[in-house]
Amino acid sequence: MAIKKREIEYAEEVDEVGLAVAELIRDIRAKKPIAAIAAENLTNVVKAVEGAEQVDDELEANRRVALQTMGYRTGDMVDALLKPAAPVA
């Protein structure tokens, strides 16, 4: 399979929500302590929650870009679910 790099446009708030979810999945699967998960992900979760109300606006403004962003981050989430969990240090 040939994999190529491509520069893309993305919806910022959709991206932040997807990133926060993917990172939480990775850390939970790695069986990190709850305190460590909270400490490492709090900033991303706060940004995602603050921007979540703007996701509808992004969808309305440019549905194609917002959906592409969702697809991109969905790939990260699936990867976090299916890859072997990283060992806790």
N, C-alpha and C positions, 0 to 999 in steps of 0.2 A: 504494500500500500504506500502510495506517495503522499507525504504530508508536506504541505506548503504553509508558509507564514503569510498572513494577510493583515493589513491594517484595517481596523473596523471602527465604525461609530458605535457608541453604546450609550444607554440611558443610565445616568449616574445613580439615581435612587434605586432602580431595579437592580443594578449591579451591586450596590451596597447590601441590599437585602439578601441576594443570592450568595455573596461572599460570606456574610455572617452565618448563614445556614450551613454552607459547606464547611467552614472552619469548625463550627460546633459539632457537626457530624464526625469530622476527623478526630477531634479531641475526645469525644465520647467513645468512639470505636477504639481509641488508643487506651481507654480505661484510665484516663487521667483523673486525679481527685477533683471533686466538684469545685473546691476552692481554686485550684489551678485553672480549671476551665473558665470559671467566672473571671478570674484576674486577667487571663490572657485574651478573653473575648469580649470583655465589657465594653471597650471602646467601639468595636465593630457593631455590637448589638445596639448600643445607644444610637449610633449614627443610622443604623437601619430602621430603628423604631421612629426616630425623628423624621426620616425621609419617606417612610412607608405611605404616609398620606399623600405624597406627591406622585406615587406610582400611577394612579389613575390619570393624573395630568400628563405624565409622560406617555402613557398609552394613547391618550387622546391626541397629543401633539404629534406623535410619530409612531404609529402602531408597529410598523416594520422594525424600526430600531429597538423599540422596547421588547418586542417578541424575540428578536435576534439575541438581545442581551439575556433574556430569560433562558433561551436555549443554551447559550454559552455557559451560564452559571449552573443550569441543570446538569450539564456535562460534568462540571466540577463536583456537584452533589452525588451523582451516580458514581463517579470515580472514588469519592470518599467512602461510599457505601460498599463498593465492590473490591477495592484494593485491599490487600492484607493490611490490617491495622499496624501502625508504627508502634514499636515497643515503647513503653514509658521509661524515661531515663531515671 
